[in-house]
Amino acid sequence: MTPLIPMADKPILTISDMSITFSSPDEADIEAVRQVDLTLTPGKTLALVGESGCGKSVTARAVLRLLDKNAEIRRGSILFEPEGEAATDIVKLKPDSLPLRAIRGNQISMIFQEPMSSLSPVHTVGDQIDEMVIIHEGLKSKQARERTVALLDQVGIPGARERADAYPFQLSGDCGSAP
């Protein structure tokens, strides 16, 4: 008899035996990430730690299938199982497929390390968040802005309504005073 697993302890994301190889036309293939196993459970925090170049970002990008063209997941699985839904092996999804696009940004997101490539410097923070809310939640423009303000407030950005009208460079450093 299999013991029942409480929902809070049921993994939402499980990476098993994942290896990622980079190919080069001039050199032998390089297995840059080897046999990664990790489990992410709702309500828990998981940290990937290691020295620069050890594969943390490549592992995170693999979850969203945002790897460089010369990178390939050659072994393993990435099972994503949100509560109440069937498990999906992300490795088996094509990077540009509709099922993966429904997951990417809506159910799984990544905040990239390099701020200059994360947000457009010519659009306000609010406009950029609004766009994602409109795409993933199907809201109208005014509703999306209210959702954006609520999200900024939820993560502790002071003066969330004013901050939504700020540009990314205006949010760097001390966020204690509105622009």
C-alpha positions in Angstrom: 0.0 0.0 0.0 1.4 3.4 -1.0 1.2 6.0 1.8 -0.8 9.1 1.1 1.3 12.2 0.6 -0.2 15.4 2.0 -0.7 18.0 -0.8 1.7 20.4 0.9 4.5 17.8 0.7 3.7 16.8 -2.9 6.3 18.1 -5.3 5.3 20.6 -7.9 8.6 20.3 -9.8 10.9 17.3 -9.9 14.1 17.2 -11.9 15.5 13.6 -12.2 18.9 12.6 -13.6 19.0 15.7 -15.9 22.2 16.2 -18.0 22.7 19.1 -20.5 25.3 18.9 -23.2 26.7 21.8 -25.3 27.8 21.0 -28.8 30.4 22.8 -30.9 31.3 22.3 -34.6 35.0 22.5 -33.8 35.3 20.6 -30.5 33.9 17.6 -28.8 30.5 17.9 -27.0 30.7 19.2 -23.4 28.4 17.8 -20.8 28.1 20.9 -18.7 25.3 19.9 -16.3 25.4 16.3 -15.0 22.8 14.2 -13.3 20.9 16.9 -11.6 18.2 15.8 -9.1 16.0 18.2 -7.2 12.5 18.5 -5.9 10.5 21.7 -5.4 7.6 21.5 -3.0 5.0 24.2 -2.5 5.6 26.5 0.5 9.3 25.5 0.6 12.4 27.3 -0.5 15.0 25.7 -2.8 18.3 27.4 -3.5 20.8 26.4 -6.1 24.2 27.4 -4.9 27.6 27.1 -6.4 30.5 28.9 -7.9 30.3 30.9 -11.1 30.0 28.7 -14.2 28.8 25.6 -12.3 25.5 25.3 -14.2 22.9 27.1 -11.9 21.5 29.3 -14.6 21.7 26.6 -17.3 19.7 24.3 -14.9 17.1 27.0 -14.3 16.9 27.8 -18.1 16.4 24.1 -18.8 13.2 24.1 -16.7 11.7 26.7 -19.1 13.5 25.2 -22.2 15.3 28.5 -22.7 18.6 26.9 -23.5 21.0 28.2 -26.2 20.6 26.5 -29.6 23.8 24.4 -29.1 22.5 23.1 -25.8 20.5 19.9 -25.4 18.9 18.0 -22.5 20.3 14.6 -23.4 19.1 12.7 -20.3 16.6 13.0 -17.5 13.2 14.5 -16.9 11.6 17.7 -15.6 8.2 16.8 -14.2 5.9 19.7 -13.5 2.8 18.9 -11.6 0.7 21.8 -10.3 -2.0 21.0 -7.8 -5.0 19.4 -9.4 -3.3 18.8 -12.8 -1.6 15.9 -14.5 2.2 15.8 -14.5 4.0 17.2 -17.6 7.5 16.2 -18.6 8.8 19.6 -19.8 11.8 17.8 -21.5 9.3 16.2 -23.9 7.7 19.5 -24.9 9.0 21.5 -27.9 10.5 24.8 -26.8 8.0 26.8 -29.0 5.0 24.6 -28.3 1.7 25.9 -27.0 1.7 23.7 -23.9 5.1 25.0 -22.9 4.1 28.6 -23.6 1.1 28.1 -21.3 3.5 27.1 -18.5 6.2 29.6 -19.2 5.6 33.0 -17.5 2.2 31.9 -16.3 3.0 29.0 -14.0 6.8 29.0 -13.9 8.8 32.2 -14.3 12.5 33.1 -14.0 13.9 36.4 -13.0 17.1 36.7 -15.0 20.3 37.7 -13.3 21.4 40.3 -15.8 19.1 43.4 -15.2 20.0 45.1 -18.4 18.5 42.1 -20.4 15.5 41.6 -18.1 13.5 44.7 -18.5 13.2 47.1 -21.4 14.7 50.5 -20.4 12.3 52.4 -22.7 9.1 51.1 -21.2 7.8 51.6 -17.6 7.9 48.7 -15.2 4.1 48.8 -15.0 3.7 48.5 -18.8 6.0 45.5 -18.9 4.2 43.7 -16.1 0.8 44.7 -17.5 1.7 43.0 -20.8 2.4 39.7 -19.0 -0.8 40.0 -17.0 -2.8 40.7 -20.2 -1.2 37.7 -22.0 -1.5 35.2 -19.1 -4.6 36.3 -17.2 -6.6 37.7 -20.1 -7.4 41.0 -18.4 -8.2 44.3 -20.0 -5.7 47.2 -19.8 -7.2 48.9 -16.7 -7.7 45.6 -14.9 -4.1 44.6 -15.7 -2.8 47.8 -14.2 -4.7 47.2 -11.0 -3.3 43.6 -10.9 0.2 45.0 -11.6 -0.1 47.5 -8.7 -1.3 44.7 -6.4 1.6 42.5 -7.4 4.2 45.3 -6.8 2.5 45.9 -3.4 2.5 42.2 -2.6 6.3 42.0 -3.1 6.8 45.0 -0.8 7.5 47.8 -3.3 6.7 51.0 -1.5 4.4 53.4 -3.4 3.4 50.6 -5.8 1.0 52.7 -7.9 3.7 55.4 -8.5 6.4 52.8 -9.0 4.4 51.2 -11.8 5.0 54.4 -13.8 8.7 54.3 -13.2 11.4 53.1 -15.6 13.6 50.2 -14.5 16.6 52.4 -13.8 14.4 54.4 -11.4 13.9 51.3 -9.3 17.5 50.4 -8.8 19.0 51.0 -5.4 16.8 52.6 -2.7 13.1 52.0 -3.4 12.1 53.8 -0.2 11.0 56.9 -2.0 8.7 57.2 -5.0 10.1 58.7 -8.2 
